[in-house]
Amino acid sequence: MSDDDNLNLNEFDENAGQESGGEEVPETPRSARDLEAVYDIPVQVAAVLGKSTMQVSQLLKLGRGAVVELDRKVGEAIDIYVNNRLVARGEVVVVEDRLGVTMTEIIKSERS
């Protein structure tokens, strides 16, 4: 091996955390403590039982006790959205005297 073939480890340390384009690559969080800054950020969670489409004239005719048929069947998973993004599917559960949702499937979305 010639001197040109020897690797200088200091060169790698200086370039650590950079891609070939020179952009910084963020480090992976090492612990839950690294995420403390985001713990207090509020998010909106919505559990969608189903959807229905109708004309405004039909909507205006609805009265107390009217039934709106949804596009889901009994026992079918519901959609769980966080900040208007579908993140999971789940089932409706009863917790004491309230409704709740248990997640049965996490939806992995491809980031663009």
HELIX and SHEET records of a PDB file:
HELIX    1   1 ASP A    3  ASP A    5  5                                   3    
HELIX    2   2 LEU A    9  ASN A   15  1                                   7    
HELIX    3   3 ALA A   32  VAL A   38  5                                   7    
HELIX    4   4 VAL A   56  LYS A   61  1                                   6    
SHEET    1   A 4 VAL A  45  VAL A  48  0                                        
SHEET    2   A 4 ILE A  78  VAL A  82 -1                                        
SHEET    3   A 4 ARG A  85  VAL A  95 -1                                        
SHEET    4   A 4 ARG A  98  ILE A 106 -1                                        
END                                                                             
